[in-house]
Amino acid sequence: MEDVIEFRYDTQLLLDKYAGNGEDVDDLADDLVDEVRDHITNNFKGDSMVVAGDSGEDEFGEKATVKLHFHTNEPWLVLEYCRSLGEIYDIVVEDMDRQSRGLKG
């Protein structure tokens, strides 16, 4: 009997949110991790969620960066939500059902 994958899409991304004037970037990173974790837990079905954050700086200013890993059947909704918070990039959506059948995911 084949294993059934309940949540088919392994969804991964990075999210950057830049700090406003006087905003503490470490607090921003902590708050963003909490916000993403809580919103996804309360609004999307899935499992195997990992949300991690850090603060940093680039040529555009201080920023919080969040790494998200989440298994879901509706990755487009997760991407849409995360995009509403800041810039998303390094997006990976892999079909684990296809991978389990030996196909490119």
N, C-alpha and C positions, 0 to 999 in steps of 0.2 A: 504494500500500500504506500502511495506517495504521500510525503508530507505536504500539507496545505499551508501556504504562506498567507497568513491573515492580513498582513499589511505589506503590500507588494513592492512599494517604491522606497528605496534607501535614498533619502533626500539630505543633501549636505550643502552648506553654503557658509560664506563669511559675510558679516554685516558690519559696516562702519557707520557710526553716528558721531558727528563732530560736536564738540563742546561749544556752548554759547559763551558769551562774555561773562567771566567770573565763575563759570560753572566748574566744579571740581571734576576732573576727568576720571579719577578713580571711582568717585561716587556714581558718575554717569555709567561707567562700565558695570558696576555692581547692580544698579537699578535696571539697566538694560537686560542683563542676564535674567533677573527676577521677572521682568515684564514679559520677555519672550517665553520663558518657561511656564509662567502662570497662564498666559494667553493660549498657548498651544495646548497645555493640559486641559484647560476649560472649554476649548472650542473645536479641537480637532481630534479625531480618533486615530490612534497609532500606538507605537511602542518603541522601545530602545532609544529613548531620547537622551541626548547629551547636549548640554548648553554650557559653554565656557566663555569667559570674557577676560579681556585685558585692556589696559590703557596704553596709549602711545602717541606718537606725533609724526606727521609727515609734512610735506611742503604746504599743505592747506590748513594745518593747525593741529591742535590736540584732539584726539578722538578715542572713542571706545570701540573695540572690535569684539564681536561675538562670533563664535564658531557654533554652528548648529548641525546636529546629526539627528535624524528622526525618520522612523519607518511609518509610512502612511499610504493610503490609497488615493489621496488627493494632493499630490505635491504642489500643484499649481496654486492651491489656496494658501499653503504655507509660504510659497514664494511671494504671492501678492501681499500677504500680511507683513512679512519681513521688509518688503520694499517700501511699505508705508512708514517704516521706522527710520530708514536711512538707505545707504547704497549697498546693494548686494552684488557679490561677485564670487568667483571660484565655485560656481554652481555645478553640482553633480546630482543627477537623478538616475539611479540605476534600477532596472527592473529585476528584482530578485527571483521572480517566478521564471523568467527567461533564463537567468543564470543557473537556476537549479535544474533546468532541462538541458544544460550544456550549450546554450546559445549566448551570443553577445548580449549583455545586459544594458 
